[in-house]
């Protein structure tokens, strides 16, 4: 049987680059090497980019995950980078420094990757959502800025937080509060550090000012870019109050924000990988950072 099939162009070819070193610092007993992957559409025009940070409860940063969402964005014409970052026992604010090094890398190599540096968005789920929020609320400023990064290299044009958390003091509100008030909660270890010779053990609420300084909601301002905030109504790991708190803060400062609550969805459950949700995120980025 011979079949002649006419094909119409609907999506671009995608080139994938894995294990790209975006930051390396050679220091005695503290050698840091961080990597990202890149999905780059083969199109001629300058493209917007989306920088993705994976979730992992501050204990892991598997930047190879969330492939369906990343590929969908690339097929829609976005350069999509996925970056790892340091986790516990590395203390705050190194996690934010890593995120800023990641976006600075994209900005510095914008020409090579075909990126429009004025159209870089951020995306993250869970702890990655926390990082996406942090980049967006402190973008273009000197707040938690590494010494070798310029403020203009950290500009964010749009941010999507998927079941992320904005306030470390209220992360357990309405659920499992006893754990989040313990000295072994990962947010407590992130902010207070892991004990070695000196006992640093303390609950996240032991020093409210310290916890606020490590919470992205603290830095929401009139300069914050547009947000898409998504959360599940059945999330038992991160309270949906986090979404409400962030949306309220953004609206108070006149920031454009779209909030979507996914019925019955839990934390990282199957709902988040369905075409309906993937398309929703792509559509929002297309409205906020048009690709074609």
Backbone bond lengths (Angstrom), bond angles and torsions (degrees), N, CA, C in turn:
res aa  C-N    CA-C-N  psi(-1)  N-CA   C-N-CA  omega(-1)  CA-C   N-CA-C  phi
1 X - - - 1.462 - - 1.533 109.05 -
2 X 1.312 115.49 128.96 1.455 120.72 178.40 1.525 109.34 -109.41
3 X 1.316 116.22 126.35 1.464 121.14 -179.19 1.518 109.08 -123.47
4 X 1.306 116.03 129.03 1.458 121.07 172.87 1.518 107.41 -107.34
5 X 1.276 115.47 117.34 1.470 121.55 -174.36 1.510 110.40 -112.73
6 X 1.304 117.29 124.79 1.454 121.34 175.02 1.529 109.48 -87.13
7 X 1.307 115.43 128.57 1.462 120.35 -176.42 1.523 109.61 -114.96
8 X 1.311 116.17 134.59 1.466 120.98 175.48 1.516 108.94 -103.82
9 X 1.314 116.10 145.77 1.466 120.50 -178.96 1.529 109.93 -78.75
10 X 1.338 116.05 117.90 1.458 121.28 179.89 1.528 112.05 -116.46
11 X 1.320 116.47 -32.88 1.457 120.68 179.99 1.520 109.11 -133.80
12 X 1.314 117.97 152.17 1.468 120.47 178.52 1.521 111.13 -79.73
13 X 1.309 116.38 162.89 1.461 120.38 169.28 1.525 107.84 -67.88
14 X 1.328 115.10 146.41 1.463 120.08 -178.54 1.524 109.42 -119.19
15 X 1.320 116.03 126.09 1.460 121.07 173.23 1.527 108.77 -97.46
16 X 1.321 115.89 136.75 1.467 121.00 -177.65 1.519 109.88 -114.87
17 X 1.317 115.99 130.11 1.466 122.36 177.23 1.528 107.92 -122.15
18 X 1.314 115.76 117.47 1.459 120.15 -177.52 1.531 111.93 -103.85
19 X 1.327 114.95 156.00 1.472 121.89 172.32 1.526 112.98 55.87
20 X 1.315 115.52 44.63 1.460 121.19 176.96 1.528 108.63 -83.79
21 X 1.314 117.78 123.56 1.465 120.81 178.35 1.531 109.17 -73.52
22 X 1.319 117.26 116.36 1.460 118.59 178.24 1.522 112.66 -101.92
23 X 1.330 116.30 -14.94 1.468 118.43 177.48 1.523 109.18 -157.69
24 X 1.318 115.85 137.33 1.453 120.64 174.20 1.520 109.33 -146.31
25 X 1.301 115.19 131.82 1.459 121.72 178.00 1.515 108.41 -130.43
26 X 1.321 116.75 120.30 1.459 121.73 179.51 1.521 109.25 -95.13
27 X 1.316 115.11 105.44 1.456 121.08 179.96 1.523 108.81 -131.90
28 X 1.320 117.41 147.05 1.462 119.62 178.13 1.530 111.37 -56.27
29 X 1.322 116.25 123.54 1.469 123.62 178.21 1.525 112.82 63.30
30 X 1.327 117.65 12.93 1.466 119.30 -179.55 1.527 110.36 -148.87
31 X 1.322 115.89 49.18 1.459 120.53 177.96 1.524 108.86 -70.45
32 X 1.314 116.68 120.64 1.461 121.63 -177.94 1.520 109.27 -115.42
33 X 1.329 117.12 124.80 1.459 121.82 173.62 1.519 107.80 -134.11
34 X 1.317 116.70 120.26 1.454 122.08 -176.11 1.519 110.25 -119.04
35 X 1.324 115.73 143.07 1.449 120.97 -174.85 1.516 112.59 -124.87
36 X 1.332 114.43 160.49 1.456 121.82 173.38 1.515 108.81 -141.79
37 X 1.316 116.00 164.34 1.458 121.67 170.87 1.521 107.53 -113.76
38 X 1.336 115.80 156.81 1.458 120.79 -178.06 1.521 110.33 -133.23
39 X 1.319 116.32 133.45 1.457 123.42 170.12 1.525 106.28 -112.33
40 X 1.337 116.98 116.97 1.466 120.58 -173.63 1.528 110.50 -122.53
41 X 1.331 117.62 114.05 1.468 120.42 177.10 1.528 110.80 -66.98
42 X 1.323 115.94 142.21 1.465 120.57 177.55 1.525 109.21 -85.53
43 X 1.310 115.39 81.75 1.462 122.17 176.15 1.517 108.23 -131.11
44 X 1.324 115.83 153.99 1.460 120.67 -173.78 1.533 113.07 -79.57
45 X 1.317 116.78 -40.59 1.463 120.63 -174.93 1.529 111.03 -70.38
46 X 1.333 115.99 156.90 1.456 120.34 173.34 1.519 109.19 -61.24
47 X 1.312 115.84 138.85 1.458 121.13 -173.14 1.531 111.40 -114.53
48 X 1.317 117.07 148.56 1.470 118.65 168.85 1.524 108.49 -71.44
49 X 1.294 116.18 161.77 1.469 120.80 -179.83 1.525 109.68 -129.24
50 X 1.317 115.13 153.38 1.458 121.96 173.37 1.525 107.30 -126.47
51 X 1.316 115.97 124.01 1.464 122.79 178.10 1.522 108.42 -100.55
52 X 1.331 116.15 117.74 1.459 122.37 -175.96 1.534 111.27 -102.99
53 X 1.343 114.99 135.71 1.453 121.80 173.97 1.528 108.80 -117.63
54 X 1.337 117.85 126.52 1.462 120.78 -177.98 1.517 112.65 -78.56
55 X 1.316 115.23 153.25 1.457 120.67 172.99 1.518 110.13 -82.64
56 X 1.325 115.56 170.21 1.461 120.26 -179.96 1.510 112.75 167.83
57 X 1.340 115.59 17.08 1.458 119.45 175.12 1.510 114.90 63.22
58 X 1.339 117.29 27.29 1.475 122.56 -176.97 1.512 112.75 66.17
59 X 1.350 117.95 10.95 1.458 120.42 179.46 1.526 112.38 -116.97
60 X 1.328 118.09 -12.45 1.464 122.33 179.65 1.525 108.64 -151.25
61 X 1.338 115.48 154.04 1.470 120.36 179.16 1.525 108.85 -144.38
62 X 1.324 115.53 67.48 1.462 121.78 -178.93 1.518 110.01 -76.96
63 X 1.319 116.33 97.01 1.459 120.03 -173.97 1.527 113.37 -79.70
64 X 1.344 117.34 3.56 1.466 120.38 175.46 1.535 111.84 -89.06
65 X 1.311 117.72 -6.68 1.464 121.00 -177.32 1.527 111.56 -79.22
66 X 1.339 115.50 178.72 1.474 122.66 175.94 1.533 111.64 63.07
67 X 1.336 115.95 31.71 1.463 121.75 -172.45 1.523 112.52 -61.85
68 X 1.341 117.49 -40.71 1.469 119.51 -177.33 1.529 111.29 -59.99
69 X 1.326 116.32 -43.32 1.464 120.12 -179.75 1.522 111.10 -68.94
70 X 1.310 116.54 -41.99 1.466 120.13 -179.00 1.529 111.40 -64.95
71 X 1.334 116.12 -41.82 1.463 119.42 179.89 1.523 111.01 -66.96
72 X 1.326 117.09 -38.22 1.461 120.42 178.67 1.531 111.00 -61.94
73 X 1.312 116.79 -40.21 1.464 120.59 177.58 1.533 110.93 -66.74
74 X 1.335 116.87 -40.13 1.463 120.25 178.55 1.526 110.69 -64.45
75 X 1.321 117.25 -41.00 1.464 121.05 178.88 1.522 111.36 -66.90
76 X 1.328 115.89 -23.38 1.465 120.50 176.76 1.522 111.96 -84.31
77 X 1.344 117.07 0.72 1.454 120.47 174.14 1.510 116.36 105.28
78 X 1.332 117.54 11.77 1.460 120.98 -179.05 1.527 111.16 -100.08
79 X 1.320 116.53 140.36 1.459 119.91 164.83 1.527 105.54 -73.81
80 X 1.316 117.06 126.15 1.460 120.22 -176.43 1.525 109.68 -119.33
81 X 1.312 115.23 117.89 1.466 121.41 176.63 1.520 108.37 -107.70
82 X 1.320 116.19 142.03 1.466 121.80 175.73 1.513 107.51 -125.65
83 X 1.320 116.71 122.12 1.464 120.31 -170.55 1.526 112.80 -118.77
84 X 1.324 114.66 139.65 1.461 119.59 170.49 1.531 108.85 -83.95
85 X 1.304 116.23 168.92 1.464 122.05 178.97 1.520 107.80 -155.90
86 X 1.325 115.76 162.95 1.459 119.54 -178.94 1.527 111.06 -75.26
87 X 1.314 115.24 143.78 1.457 121.82 -177.44 1.532 109.32 -122.68
88 X 1.316 116.37 179.83 1.470 121.80 175.77 1.531 108.45 -53.71
89 X 1.335 118.28 130.87 1.463 128.26 22.48 1.527 115.67 -91.67
90 X 1.337 119.04 3.44 1.462 119.22 176.40 1.524 109.14 -66.47
91 X 1.328 118.92 124.68 1.466 120.80 -173.44 1.528 113.48 -83.00
92 X 1.324 115.25 158.41 1.457 123.36 171.02 1.535 108.34 -60.37
93 X 1.343 120.62 142.91 1.468 127.88 11.27 1.521 114.92 -100.48
94 X 1.353 118.00 22.63 1.455 119.86 -177.65 1.527 112.60 -58.51
95 X 1.318 117.02 -33.11 1.456 121.34 178.67 1.535 111.01 -60.36
96 X 1.325 116.10 -36.99 1.474 120.68 178.83 1.528 109.96 -76.23
97 X 1.327 116.83 -38.28 1.473 119.54 174.90 1.531 110.35 -56.23
98 X 1.335 115.89 -42.89 1.466 119.65 -179.62 1.523 111.07 -61.69
99 X 1.327 116.08 -43.31 1.467 120.20 179.62 1.521 111.04 -62.36
100 X 1.312 116.30 -38.50 1.469 119.40 -179.77 1.526 111.56 -72.54
101 X 1.317 116.99 -32.87 1.455 119.23 173.59 1.535 110.14 -65.20
102 X 1.326 117.09 -35.94 1.465 121.02 -179.23 1.525 111.24 -65.48
103 X 1.327 117.27 -46.93 1.462 118.86 -178.82 1.529 110.70 -71.72
104 X 1.328 117.06 -32.39 1.465 119.76 176.48 1.527 110.72 -65.37
105 X 1.324 116.76 -36.12 1.464 120.97 177.48 1.524 110.50 -61.39
106 X 1.331 116.75 -44.26 1.468 120.17 178.52 1.526 110.82 -63.76
107 X 1.316 116.44 -41.34 1.466 120.49 -179.91 1.525 111.29 -64.39
108 X 1.332 115.87 -43.66 1.466 120.23 -178.46 1.529 112.21 -68.05
109 X 1.323 116.49 -29.12 1.465 120.51 -178.05 1.535 111.57 -108.54
110 X 1.318 115.80 23.50 1.456 120.79 -176.59 1.527 111.73 -57.26
111 X 1.315 117.48 -43.24 1.463 120.87 -177.94 1.520 110.96 -63.49
112 X 1.335 117.19 -42.35 1.463 121.01 -179.79 1.523 112.06 -63.23
113 X 1.335 115.94 -38.40 1.457 120.56 -175.86 1.527 113.16 -92.65
114 X 1.325 117.18 -2.13 1.461 120.25 -179.13 1.510 113.39 73.09
115 X 1.338 116.82 31.91 1.467 121.97 -176.15 1.524 111.00 -98.34
116 X 1.311 115.64 140.20 1.456 121.58 167.24 1.528 106.76 -85.34
117 X 1.329 119.21 108.19 1.466 120.88 -173.95 1.531 113.97 -64.73
118 X 1.323 117.24 -13.74 1.462 120.46 177.38 1.530 112.05 -85.56
119 X 1.340 116.28 -4.33 1.469 120.53 -177.32 1.526 110.36 -128.82
120 X 1.307 115.77 61.26 1.457 121.18 176.02 1.528 108.94 -110.50
121 X 1.329 115.76 121.33 1.453 121.07 176.81 1.515 110.35 -106.38
122 X 1.332 116.61 166.77 1.462 121.44 178.63 1.521 109.39 -127.18
123 X 1.319 114.62 149.19 1.459 122.83 -177.05 1.510 108.34 -143.88
124 X 1.324 116.96 140.65 1.455 119.42 177.00 1.512 111.29 -161.74
125 X 1.326 115.88 153.19 1.462 120.75 176.01 1.530 109.07 -117.32
126 X 1.325 116.34 139.26 1.461 123.83 179.33 1.533 110.57 56.85
127 X 1.344 118.96 -119.17 1.465 120.00 178.27 1.522 110.87 -62.39
128 X 1.337 116.40 -29.08 1.458 120.11 173.93 1.513 111.70 -67.58
129 X 1.338 116.30 -33.11 1.463 120.38 174.75 1.518 110.99 -66.17
130 X 1.320 115.96 -38.82 1.470 121.64 174.42 1.522 110.17 -57.41
131 X 1.338 116.85 -44.00 1.458 120.84 -179.90 1.529 111.50 -68.91
132 X 1.330 116.96 -40.70 1.467 120.22 177.25 1.527 109.76 -60.37
133 X 1.324 116.38 -41.99 1.467 120.64 176.88 1.529 110.53 -61.69
134 X 1.319 116.44 -43.20 1.461 120.04 -177.92 1.528 111.28 -63.00
135 X 1.328 116.65 -43.80 1.457 119.47 179.01 1.522 110.70 -62.50
136 X 1.331 115.97 -41.48 1.460 119.81 -177.24 1.529 112.30 -69.03
137 X 1.317 117.30 -40.19 1.468 120.04 -175.37 1.526 112.81 -79.75
138 X 1.335 117.09 -15.50 1.468 119.62 179.59 1.525 112.17 -118.99
139 X 1.328 117.37 11.31 1.469 120.12 -173.98 1.526 111.35 -63.80
140 X 1.315 115.10 145.45 1.456 121.15 177.46 1.510 114.62 67.38
141 X 1.333 117.21 12.20 1.465 120.74 -178.04 1.525 109.77 -119.36
142 X 1.317 116.06 176.70 1.461 121.40 178.92 1.525 112.23 -92.62
143 X 1.317 116.54 3.69 1.461 120.72 -179.09 1.520 110.55 -68.68
144 X 1.333 116.76 122.52 1.468 123.35 -178.10 1.528 111.34 50.27
145 X 1.304 116.26 44.76 1.464 121.55 -178.62 1.531 110.03 -95.70
146 X 1.331 118.35 123.47 1.465 120.00 176.08 1.525 110.85 -60.90
147 X 1.299 116.74 153.35 1.467 121.72 -175.05 1.518 112.55 -62.83
148 X 1.332 116.92 -27.96 1.460 120.15 -176.75 1.530 113.49 -99.42
149 X 1.320 116.76 16.33 1.469 121.85 179.44 1.524 109.46 -122.21
150 X 1.319 116.35 137.63 1.457 121.42 177.33 1.528 110.18 -92.64
151 X 1.331 118.16 146.88 1.473 119.97 -179.78 1.526 113.16 -53.83
152 X 1.352 116.80 -40.43 1.466 119.95 -177.53 1.525 112.52 -68.25
153 X 1.328 117.90 -12.20 1.461 120.95 177.19 1.520 112.16 -86.20
154 X 1.324 117.31 1.26 1.465 120.73 -176.83 1.528 112.58 -118.06
155 X 1.331 117.16 20.41 1.465 120.48 -177.96 1.532 111.28 -66.52
156 X 1.329 115.76 134.57 1.470 122.92 177.64 1.523 108.42 -121.73
157 X 1.334 116.55 129.71 1.468 120.56 -177.18 1.523 113.04 -98.79
158 X 1.321 118.53 -17.05 1.467 122.06 -179.94 1.520 108.34 -164.98
159 X 1.339 116.43 150.16 1.465 120.15 -177.67 1.520 110.98 -139.51
160 X 1.323 115.63 135.80 1.467 121.90 176.02 1.515 108.79 -123.64
161 X 1.331 115.93 121.59 1.457 122.48 179.01 1.522 108.84 -112.90
162 X 1.340 116.14 119.52 1.459 122.15 -178.55 1.524 108.59 -107.74
163 X 1.312 116.56 115.71 1.467 125.63 -171.89 1.528 112.39 36.91
164 X 1.337 114.45 45.48 1.456 120.84 176.40 1.516 111.52 -88.18
165 X 1.317 115.98 178.02 1.466 119.92 178.97 1.518 109.43 -130.86
166 X 1.325 114.83 141.36 1.462 121.03 -173.43 1.515 113.38 -111.61
167 X 1.339 116.98 -18.76 1.463 121.23 -172.51 1.521 109.07 -136.06
168 X 1.316 117.38 109.13 1.462 120.88 -176.62 1.520 112.53 -67.72
169 X 1.321 117.61 -19.91 1.466 120.22 179.57 1.522 112.79 -77.91
170 X 1.340 117.31 -21.10 1.465 120.37 -177.25 1.522 112.24 -120.60
171 X 1.329 116.98 17.43 1.459 120.99 -174.69 1.532 112.86 -59.49
172 X 1.334 116.92 -29.66 1.461 120.03 -178.60 1.511 114.12 -103.98
173 X 1.320 117.68 12.86 1.470 120.05 -175.66 1.528 111.40 -59.82
174 X 1.323 114.56 125.52 1.458 120.00 177.89 1.515 114.03 85.76
175 X 1.349 118.56 -5.60 1.467 120.96 179.04 1.524 110.21 -157.64
176 X 1.297 116.59 140.19 1.467 123.39 171.62 1.530 113.36 42.02
177 X 1.324 116.01 42.05 1.456 119.38 -175.65 1.526 111.98 -66.14
178 X 1.330 117.24 -30.77 1.460 120.48 -178.69 1.527 110.39 -60.26
179 X 1.335 116.93 -43.05 1.465 119.34 179.73 1.522 110.99 -64.84
180 X 1.326 116.65 -46.25 1.463 119.90 -176.64 1.532 112.38 -68.93
181 X 1.327 116.36 -13.13 1.455 120.19 176.54 1.530 111.51 -96.53
182 X 1.337 116.55 3.99 1.455 120.53 -177.52 1.528 110.77 -88.08
183 X 1.315 115.66 164.74 1.473 120.57 179.44 1.519 112.27 -77.46
184 X 1.342 117.47 -12.09 1.463 120.98 -177.90 1.525 112.81 -101.09
185 X 1.328 118.29 -0.30 1.462 120.24 175.05 1.527 108.09 -61.37
186 X 1.315 116.78 140.82 1.464 118.74 -173.35 1.522 112.94 -63.41
187 X 1.346 117.22 -30.82 1.466 117.59 177.61 1.530 110.73 -67.56
188 X 1.354 117.07 -31.51 1.467 120.94 176.42 1.525 110.47 -68.17
189 X 1.329 116.31 -41.08 1.467 120.38 178.01 1.520 110.94 -66.98
190 X 1.327 116.65 -37.18 1.460 120.54 179.35 1.526 110.83 -62.28
191 X 1.310 116.73 -47.22 1.463 121.77 -173.86 1.528 112.10 -81.15
192 X 1.333 117.55 -40.29 1.463 120.49 -174.67 1.522 113.91 -93.68
193 X 1.323 116.33 -15.55 1.448 120.23 -179.99 1.523 112.22 87.31
194 X 1.322 114.87 162.81 1.462 121.61 178.01 1.524 108.55 -92.52
195 X 1.301 116.55 136.86 1.466 121.06 -174.81 1.521 112.16 -70.98
196 X 1.335 114.49 134.45 1.472 122.05 172.48 1.521 107.44 -151.14
197 X 1.303 115.90 111.09 1.459 124.47 -175.42 1.523 112.30 70.07
198 X 1.339 116.14 -42.40 1.464 120.23 176.19 1.526 108.23 -111.48
199 X 1.323 116.96 134.25 1.462 121.71 -177.47 1.532 110.52 -79.36
200 X 1.336 115.97 111.57 1.462 121.22 178.62 1.527 112.40 -102.21
201 X 1.324 117.42 3.76 1.459 120.80 -174.04 1.520 111.50 -60.51
202 X 1.335 114.95 123.80 1.468 121.02 177.58 1.511 108.11 -162.48
203 X 1.314 116.40 149.62 1.466 120.66 176.66 1.526 109.35 -71.83
204 X 1.316 116.51 159.15 1.462 120.60 -178.20 1.524 111.18 -61.23
205 X 1.340 116.39 -29.02 1.459 119.67 -178.79 1.513 114.73 -87.46
206 X 1.330 117.24 0.71 1.468 120.40 -178.24 1.524 111.73 -65.16
207 X 1.315 116.20 -31.28 1.465 121.80 178.31 1.525 107.49 -132.16
208 X 1.337 117.57 86.28 1.466 121.27 -175.21 1.520 113.92 -55.95
209 X 1.320 117.45 -36.94 1.466 119.58 -178.77 1.527 110.75 -66.72
210 X 1.308 115.74 -37.41 1.463 120.61 177.84 1.527 110.26 -66.37
211 X 1.330 116.05 -40.66 1.465 120.76 178.92 1.522 111.10 -67.29
212 X 1.324 116.52 -39.48 1.470 120.08 178.06 1.518 111.21 -64.17
213 X 1.327 116.52 -38.42 1.462 120.54 179.78 1.528 110.96 -64.39
214 X 1.336 116.93 -25.55 1.461 121.77 -179.75 1.523 112.26 -98.54
215 X 1.331 116.99 16.02 1.464 122.18 -179.18 1.524 110.26 -115.08
216 X 1.325 118.67 123.40 1.473 120.84 -176.72 1.522 114.29 -60.62
217 X 1.327 118.84 -26.47 1.456 120.40 -178.52 1.530 111.10 -62.49
218 X 1.321 116.65 -25.64 1.466 121.92 -179.76 1.522 111.50 -60.73
219 X 1.320 116.76 -26.30 1.463 121.06 -171.26 1.537 113.71 -106.40
220 X 1.321 117.53 7.94 1.468 120.38 175.87 1.527 108.97 -61.21
221 X 1.326 116.82 131.88 1.464 121.26 -179.57 1.517 109.39 -145.06
222 X 1.306 115.66 179.67 1.467 120.45 178.45 1.525 111.59 -68.61
223 X 1.334 117.56 -11.14 1.462 121.78 178.47 1.526 112.74 -94.12
224 X 1.319 117.55 -1.39 1.459 121.56 -179.36 1.530 110.09 -67.19
225 X 1.344 118.92 136.51 1.459 121.55 -179.04 1.531 112.44 -73.79
226 X 1.339 118.36 170.80 1.469 121.86 178.88 1.529 111.79 -58.49
227 X 1.327 115.28 150.26 1.462 121.76 -176.73 1.529 111.87 -128.04
228 X 1.329 114.90 144.69 1.461 123.11 162.74 1.522 105.80 -114.15
229 X 1.329 116.51 120.59 1.463 121.92 -177.65 1.525 108.13 -115.86
230 X 1.333 117.12 120.10 1.466 121.67 -177.58 1.531 110.06 -124.73
231 X 1.320 115.47 141.75 1.461 120.14 179.64 1.523 108.36 -155.02
232 X 1.328 116.01 155.31 1.456 120.92 177.38 1.511 111.23 -93.30
233 X 1.332 116.14 146.39 1.470 119.71 179.94 1.520 111.73 -75.66
234 X 1.340 117.23 -12.08 1.459 121.00 -177.36 1.528 111.18 -119.96
235 X 1.330 115.88 33.94 1.459 121.16 -179.23 1.525 109.23 -82.65
236 X 1.340 116.45 117.10 1.465 121.03 -179.30 1.525 112.62 -103.50
237 X 1.337 116.78 4.68 1.459 120.78 179.06 1.528 111.88 -102.83
238 X 1.325 115.90 -45.13 1.470 121.93 176.50 1.514 107.77 -124.26
239 X 1.309 116.83 122.62 1.454 121.82 -176.27 1.529 111.71 -60.34
240 X 1.326 116.28 137.46 1.467 120.68 175.96 1.527 110.79 -65.78
241 X 1.322 116.71 -12.37 1.462 120.37 174.08 1.522 110.30 -58.71
242 X 1.329 116.52 -28.74 1.462 120.18 179.19 1.528 110.69 -60.37
243 X 1.325 116.31 -41.64 1.464 120.37 178.49 1.521 110.39 -64.83
244 X 1.320 116.02 -44.31 1.470 120.37 -179.28 1.526 110.63 -62.42
245 X 1.327 115.80 -42.74 1.464 120.63 -178.31 1.532 110.95 -63.96
246 X 1.331 116.45 -42.93 1.460 120.32 -179.85 1.523 111.23 -66.91
247 X 1.321 116.60 -45.46 1.469 120.41 -179.75 1.525 111.00 -60.61
248 X 1.319 116.96 -41.65 1.465 121.08 178.93 1.527 110.84 -61.50
249 X 1.336 116.68 -43.86 1.469 120.84 -179.44 1.525 110.84 -65.13
250 X 1.329 117.33 -40.14 1.461 121.20 -179.81 1.523 111.09 -66.93
251 X 1.322 116.55 -45.27 1.468 120.25 -179.85 1.529 110.86 -64.12
252 X 1.317 116.51 -37.01 1.458 121.10 -179.40 1.520 111.25 -59.51
253 X 1.332 115.82 -30.41 1.465 120.49 -178.86 1.525 112.53 -101.58
254 X 1.325 115.55 12.14 1.461 120.79 174.17 1.518 114.64 75.22
255 X 1.326 117.57 22.82 1.461 121.30 -179.41 1.527 110.07 -86.28
256 X 1.321 116.70 137.27 1.460 121.29 175.97 1.522 109.54 -65.88
257 X 1.324 117.09 123.76 1.457 120.70 -178.40 1.526 110.10 -142.68
258 X 1.323 115.24 135.00 1.462 122.67 173.73 1.515 107.62 -112.48
259 X 1.326 116.74 126.18 1.457 120.99 179.69 1.524 109.42 -112.95
260 X 1.326 116.26 130.49 1.460 121.64 177.93 1.521 108.57 -128.46
261 X 1.323 116.02 121.83 1.453 122.17 175.45 1.526 107.12 -104.16
262 X 1.316 116.92 122.86 1.456 121.93 -176.69 1.527 109.24 -93.67
263 X 1.326 115.37 116.24 1.457 122.02 -173.91 1.527 112.01 -60.28
264 X 1.334 114.80 127.47 1.476 124.23 176.29 1.529 114.30 68.67
265 X 1.307 118.68 -0.14 1.460 120.01 -179.17 1.518 110.71 -74.06
266 X 1.326 115.31 140.51 1.455 120.99 176.46 1.518 110.12 -100.67
267 X 1.315 115.69 -156.73 1.468 121.80 -176.93 1.524 109.13 -89.89
268 X 1.317 116.45 105.39 1.457 120.86 -179.65 1.517 114.13 71.92
269 X 1.326 117.75 21.23 1.456 121.38 -178.83 1.534 111.27 -78.59
270 X 1.331 115.77 177.24 1.469 121.82 -170.54 1.522 112.95 -59.24
271 X 1.333 117.56 -27.40 1.473 119.43 -176.82 1.520 112.53 -56.82
272 X 1.322 116.37 -33.95 1.467 120.93 -174.19 1.522 113.54 -71.49
273 X 1.316 117.39 -10.75 1.463 121.37 -177.61 1.526 112.37 -110.04
274 X 1.326 116.27 11.98 1.454 120.10 179.22 1.530 111.22 -86.97
275 X 1.350 117.49 150.71 1.467 121.34 -178.37 1.527 113.93 -52.64
276 X 1.330 116.84 -34.31 1.466 120.12 -178.34 1.529 111.47 -61.66
277 X 1.332 116.24 -42.89 1.461 120.60 179.88 1.526 110.68 -74.61
278 X 1.328 116.64 -43.42 1.463 121.11 179.68 1.522 110.22 -58.81
279 X 1.337 116.20 -44.88 1.468 121.09 179.19 1.518 111.45 -64.58
280 X 1.323 116.49 -36.36 1.466 120.91 179.73 1.527 110.66 -61.36
281 X 1.323 116.30 -43.95 1.463 120.29 -179.39 1.524 110.72 -68.34
282 X 1.334 116.67 -43.00 1.466 120.23 177.65 1.522 110.47 -60.68
283 X 1.322 116.43 -44.80 1.478 120.98 -178.77 1.520 111.35 -61.52
284 X 1.332 116.10 -40.66 1.465 118.41 179.88 1.523 110.90 -64.85
285 X 1.322 117.26 -43.51 1.461 119.43 177.42 1.531 110.76 -63.91
286 X 1.325 117.57 -37.15 1.469 119.62 178.91 1.531 111.53 -65.14
287 X 1.320 116.79 -34.31 1.461 120.20 177.83 1.518 110.89 -73.57
288 X 1.319 116.89 -34.85 1.458 121.78 -174.56 1.532 112.41 -90.56
289 X 1.335 115.96 -40.05 1.467 122.46 178.65 1.531 108.29 -130.05
290 X 1.319 119.12 78.78 1.468 121.72 -175.81 1.529 111.48 -54.82
291 X 1.349 114.85 139.03 1.461 119.73 -177.64 1.515 113.38 -101.33
292 X 1.322 117.85 -30.55 1.472 120.15 -177.96 1.524 109.95 -119.97
